[in-house]
Amino acid sequence: MQNLCGVHMQEWYQSRALYETVSKLITRGDLTNALEIAQSIPDKGIRAKSMSMVTVEMARKRINYKEALEKTIEAIMDIENYENVTKALMSLAFEFLALKRFNEALKIAGFIKDVSNRSKIQAEVGLALAREGKIQEAFKIINDILDDDVKTWATSKLASELKKD
């Protein structure tokens, strides 16, 4: 047992150090190396978090991030703890929502098994589209929400989000 614990701690310390490296590379704008190193991190949770950071930065800088996003979602799905998978997916979806990458936010939401949490992302995307005047798109997304409480909330918010001319 002692040895196993020691191995895990070493892996965790290595992962933290690599995470710091990835952060610095992102700050420098070296996203190619940042992604490469992020993918090599042993700890699954830290790997997923690092890859998410790089992917979001690529999206922010309008660098082609499609493949990076696929790999990031895979890395997140690889995390053992179901709650941590949900948190990581929600966090990533909200990052893409903040960048107004609505299709990506919805795509990521599609991987969330928990209906209530998936519905929250869909509602926020729908309302964000409504704010941009894309009413039909917004209504379609909100209408497809499976969680009735979230759907009701989003539908009532929809009216207030419509632009006042």
Number of C-alpha atoms within 10 A of each C-alpha: 6 7 8 9 10 11 12 14 12 13 15 18 14 15 22 18 13 21 22 13 17 25 19 13 18 20 12 10 15 14 20 13 15 25 24 13 18 26 19 13 23 18 16 19 22 21 26 25 20 28 29 26 22 28 28 20 18 21 18 16 11 9 12 11 17 13 9 19 21 12 18 26 20 13 21 26 21 15 19 11 10 15 11 14 22 21 14 21 27 21 17 25 28 22 21 22 19 14 14 15 16 21 13 19 25 23 13 22 24 17 17 22 12 14 14 17 18 24 26 21 25 29 28 20 27 28 27 21 22 22 17 13 14 14 17 12 15 24 18 11 20 25 17 12 22 14 15 12 13 21 21 15 13 24 18 11 14 21 11 12 16 17 10 6 3
